[in-house]
C-alpha cells in the first residue's frame, strides 16, 4: 500500500479525497463530512460518506470504505499502481518514470499517446479544410443553412474532410507508421489493392472527446447524398463508442449543477441544445445507449430527460434507453417534441424553428416516463382483447423495472385506468412478471450488526484521532489489558499497535488487518459526529473499562465461589470478591 515516503504516499497527502470522489459522486456537505449516493450499490438516499479530515470514505449501506486509492481501485476496477497513477493525474502531480512497467504496457501507452496526438492533428487539418478551401466553403454554406454560424463552428470544433481520397493520409504519413494509421480509424485500407485512403471523405466532421476533453474520435456527416449519412470512427485503442457520450466533457459541470441531464440522439441535437444555453446535454451518438454510458452519466446525476427523435427508430431507441436507465435506478422523464408544421421535430429542428424558450418550456413540462409509455400504449388499438394484451405486454417490462414496490403498484392502477383494463387482471400479470424476476438481494446476516458500547466507540475514535494523546492512551489500555475480552478487542488491538508506532493513523491500513464486520464497525465509528476528544474523557472511559473489567472478574470469582472450592482457596476468593466490590462501589 502507500508506504510512508513513497510516491503513493506523497500523492495521497496532496490529493483531496473529496475532490477526487466528487468527480464520480455528487457530494453534499453534511456537517464536517460529505455525503452522496453510493456508486457501489443502488440507493435512493445517501449513505455514502467522505471525510475530508480523515481522508477516507465509507458507505453505511454496502460497507465499502477506505482511502482515495481504495475508492479509485473499486471505481475504475484497477490495481493499486494504476489507482496511484489516476489520482496523481487528477491532482496534476507529475508521475515519475515507471521502470517496472512491462514493455507491452509501455508500448500500449505510447501507442495511445500517439493516437491522441494524431487525432489532434487530424482535427486541425479538418478545421483548416473547412475554413480555407473551396470544398470547405460548400460545407460552410451547408452548416449555415442548418443555422450553424461561425461561433458555433469554432465552439464545437466542426471541420471538413475533403473528397480527394487521401489528403489527410498524406498529412499524417510522414509522422506515423502504417499500423498506427490504420489503428487510428482515420485511415482505411482497400482490401484488394492494399492501398490506404482517408476513412472520412466529403464529410462534415465533429470531434468526439472523451470525458477529460481529449479528442478520441470523429463523427462525420455526408455533405451530399453519400451513404451512409453518418459515419463515425470505428472502435480503436482510444475510443469505444459505448464508453463515450458526445459533449460529456463540457456537460459535466452543468449536469452536476442542474442535477439532471438531457439525453439526445445525435451531435447536431446536442449542439443545438447546448447553443440554446442549455449546457447539460449529451448525445448517445446514434447508437442506443450502452450500460457503460449510463454508468458514466450516473456519476453526475440520477435524473435524465430523454429527448430522442420522434421517428420510429427514435421511439424504439427511447424505449430501449428507458429500460436501461430504469434498471440503473434513474429518474427518467421523456420529452417528445410536437411536430413543427408537418415535420416531425428533432431537438435541432425544433429549436431552430420554435426557439429556445419554447424548448425550455417543454423541457420543464416533460412527463415521467410512465406517462410517455402510457400515451404510446394508448395509440395502439385498444378496442379488441388482442390489442389490449399487446398494449399491456408493451408496458409490463417497464413497470417491472420500477424498483419501488409501492410505486409499481401505483403505476399498475394508473395503467389500468388509462387503458380501461380490469385492474385485478393487470395485477395478476404484474405479479407473475415480478415472480420471474431475480429476487431481491438478501442481506447477509454475518455482515450485519456488530455493535459497540459508547465507551468503546469513544475510545476507538480517540485512538484514531487524538493526536495529542493517542499514544499514551494506547499504552494505558495495553498495560492494564483493558480491552481483552471485549467484542471490539481486535479493533483495539490493531489501533493500539498503530498508535504505539507513533505515526499518524492510516485508517485503511488498520482496517486491512480486520475482518469484514470489524472493518465496517471501525469505519462507522470513524464517521460518527463528535467533538474534539479530551484527556479527561479518555480517563473516564478508561475508568469505565476498568469497572467493566472488575465486574467481569467479580462474576468469575462468584462462579468460583459457587462451585464450592476447598477452604483455603475459598478464603482467597472471598477476599478478592471484597476487594472488587469495594472498587466497584467507589467507582459509583
Ligand atoms: Zn454503498
Boltz pocket constraint, residues with backbone or C-beta under 6 A from the ligand:
constraints:
  - pocket:
      binder: B
      contacts: [[A, 38], [A, 39], [A, 40], [A, 41], [A, 48], [A, 59], [A, 60], [A, 61], [A, 62], [A, 63], [A, 64]]
      max_distance: 6.0
